[in-house]
């Protein structure tokens, strides 16, 4: 129970950092952030997201989604490192632990 609460707080901090970065970022960053949110928070498939954004190029939306996932992953790694003191060799394992604890 404690581990799940810890994992939720880590993920929450990473999500908040990503939202702040999107607010400060350029239009393309905000668009990528929106795509990620539509995919993960609303469960929309990429094709539906493309339609929502009036985007004809579904591959471009998919590429933006992948890039936004990498951006989020970088932020998650930073949060995990801050809270665990994990070195570069173990940060990815700690990130996997967070997602496993949350069942994602």
N, C-alpha and C positions, 0 to 999 in steps of 0.2 A: 504494500500500500504506500509506504513512504517512497519507494523507488518510482512508482508511477506518478506520484505528486511531484517529485523532483523532475522527472522527465517532462511532465506537462509545463512546469515553470521554465525549463530550459527552452522548450519549443515555443512557448508564449513569448519569451524574450527575443528569440530569433525572428518571430513573426512581427513583433513590434519594431524591431530594427529594420526589417525589410520594408514595412509601411513607411517609416521615417525616410528611408533612402528613396523610396518612390516619390514621396512628397518633395524631396529636395532634387530629385533627378530630372532629366529632360523628358520630353514627350515619349520617346521610345522606351525609356525605363519604366515610366508609368504605365504604358501600354503592356509591356511584358508582365509587370506586376499584376495588372488587371486580368490578364490571361491566366496567370497562375491561380489567382483567387477564384476565378470562374471555374477552373478545372477542379480545384481541391475543395473549395468551400461549397460550391453548388453542384459539383459532380458532373458538370457539362462535358460532353465529348468535344474534341478539338473541332470537328466539323460544325457543331452547333455554336461554338465560340466564334468561329470565323463568320458565321452568318450573323451572330449578334453584333459583331464589330463591322459588318458590311465589308468583310475582306473576301475577295475572290480567290486569293492564293492560300489555300489551306496549308500547303507546305511552309509558307512564310509564318503562319500562325504556329505551326508545330515547332519550327525552329526558334521562334520567340519563346515558346513555352519551355523548350529545353534550356535555352539561355537563362531564363528566369529561375529555373530549378537550380542551375549551377550558381547563380547569384545567391539564392537562398542558402544553398549548401555551404557556401563560403561564410555567410553570416552565422549559420549554425555552428560551423567549426570554430569560429571566433568565440561564440558564447560558451561552447563546451570547454574550450581551452581556458577561458577566464574562470569558469566555475570548478573545473577539475584539476587545473594545473597540468593537464596532460601535455606531453611533448608531441612533436610532429609525428613520431612513430606510432602513437596510440590514439590520436584524435579521431581518426576514422572509425576505430573500434568503439570508442565512446559514443560517437554519433550513431552507429548501428545499434548500440545498446539503448539509446534514447528512443529510436524508432521502434525497436523490438518491444520495449516496455509499454509503448502506446499501441502496439498492435498494428502499426502502419507499415 
